[in-house]
Amino acid sequence: MACETMRKPKQTLAERIAEITAAITKLDAMLKKRLVKPVVGPQGAITFAGWVEDRAGVTDACAYRLILKKGSALALAEIERAEMMAGRTVDRKVVGQGVHSHDGGHSWGSHKH
């Protein structure tokens, strides 16, 4: 996965995977408690408003893919709820193109970092 390639100097792949797993576990717990809110943009991108701590350099796109793959039913329900509120589903092609938000879903862009 792309987020695994963003390693710190001298960080092993196994260490990076463990770091990502810990970040996604925390995100999952915050989604279940509604401390973080998924927001679906007008073009179908997703962001996790309020997820500022313990991100470990994980992008919203990687987080979304991992939550879909390994997330709890409650976390997935929160994403579905966000889709219903937005009136559209998350578009995986848009997510893959890098469309994202840095301000909790108020503005969206596709610039690469």
Secondary structure per residue as TSV (DSSP state, phi and psi in degrees):
chain	resnum	aa	ss	phi	psi
A	1	M	-	360.0	147.9
A	2	A	G	-59.1	-36.1
A	3	C	G	-68.4	-18.1
A	4	E	G	-73.1	-21.4
A	5	T	G	-79.8	-14.9
A	6	M	-	-89.0	74.3
A	7	R	-	-98.2	154.1
A	8	K	-	-76.4	159.8
A	9	P	T	-55.0	133.9
A	10	K	T	66.8	9.9
A	11	Q	-	-83.2	131.0
A	12	T	-	-80.1	163.7
A	13	L	H	-61.0	-41.7
A	14	A	H	-62.3	-39.1
A	15	E	H	-66.4	-40.6
A	16	R	H	-65.1	-43.0
A	17	I	H	-62.0	-41.1
A	18	A	H	-64.0	-39.3
A	19	E	H	-64.2	-44.2
A	20	I	H	-64.7	-44.7
A	21	T	H	-58.7	-43.4
A	22	A	H	-63.6	-42.3
A	23	A	H	-64.0	-42.1
A	24	I	H	-70.2	-35.5
A	25	T	H	-62.1	-42.6
A	26	K	H	-66.8	-42.2
A	27	L	H	-60.7	-45.2
A	28	D	H	-55.9	-46.2
A	29	A	H	-63.9	-39.6
A	30	M	H	-68.7	-35.7
A	31	L	H	-63.7	-43.6
A	32	K	H	-61.9	-35.4
A	33	K	T	-88.7	-0.8
A	34	R	T	60.7	32.4
A	35	L	S	-84.0	-21.0
A	36	V	S	-123.8	139.2
A	37	K	E	-118.1	120.2
A	38	P	E	-69.9	139.4
A	39	V	E	-129.1	127.9
A	40	V	E	-101.0	123.6
A	41	G	-	-77.5	170.0
A	42	P	T	-63.0	-22.4
A	43	Q	T	-98.7	0.7
A	44	G	S	99.1	6.0
A	45	A	-	-77.4	166.4
A	46	I	E	-131.7	145.2
A	47	T	E	-136.6	162.2
A	48	F	E	-115.9	91.3
A	49	A	E	-64.6	128.7
A	50	G	T	96.6	-6.5
A	51	W	-	-89.1	88.4
A	52	V	-	-117.0	-26.8
A	53	E	S	-98.5	149.6
A	54	D	S	59.6	32.4
A	55	R	-	-75.4	-28.8
A	56	A	T	56.3	32.3
A	57	G	T	73.2	15.3
A	58	V	-	-85.6	125.7
A	59	T	-	-75.2	162.0
A	60	D	H	-61.1	-36.1
A	61	A	H	-63.1	-46.9
A	62	C	H	-64.9	-41.6
A	63	A	H	-60.3	-44.5
A	64	Y	H	-59.2	-48.5
A	65	R	H	-61.7	-40.5
A	66	L	H	-72.4	-36.5
A	67	I	H	-64.6	-40.7
A	68	L	H	-61.6	-38.0
A	69	K	H	-79.8	-42.2
A	70	K	H	-128.0	3.6
A	71	G	-	-75.6	162.0
A	72	S	-	-72.7	161.9
A	73	A	H	-61.2	-36.5
A	74	L	H	-69.2	-38.8
A	75	A	H	-65.0	-42.9
A	76	L	H	-63.2	-37.1
A	77	A	H	-64.3	-35.1
A	78	E	H	-66.6	-37.7
A	79	I	H	-66.5	-43.0
A	80	E	H	-61.8	-39.2
A	81	R	H	-62.2	-42.7
A	82	A	H	-62.7	-39.2
A	83	E	H	-63.2	-42.6
A	84	M	H	-63.9	-42.3
A	85	M	H	-63.7	-35.8
A	86	A	H	-81.2	-19.9
A	87	G	T	77.5	19.7
A	88	R	S	-156.6	159.5
A	89	T	-	-92.8	164.1
A	90	V	-	-68.8	131.1
A	91	D	-	-96.9	109.9
A	92	R	H	-62.2	-29.1
A	93	K	H	-67.5	-42.5
A	94	V	H	-64.5	-43.7
A	95	V	H	-60.1	-43.6
A	96	G	H	-65.3	-26.2
A	97	Q	T	-80.1	-6.5
A	98	G	T	93.7	10.6
A	99	V	-	-67.2	129.8
A	100	H	B	-156.6	174.6
A	101	S	-	-130.7	144.2
A	102	H	S	-108.1	-0.2
A	103	D	S	-128.5	36.5
A	104	G	T	73.4	18.3
A	105	G	T	99.7	9.5
A	106	H	S	-78.2	-34.9
A	107	S	S	-137.6	155.6
A	108	W	-	-133.2	149.1
A	109	G	B	-153.0	169.8
A	110	S	-	-123.2	18.5
A	111	H	-	-70.2	146.1
A	112	K	-	-93.0	148.0
A	113	H	-	-103.6	360.0
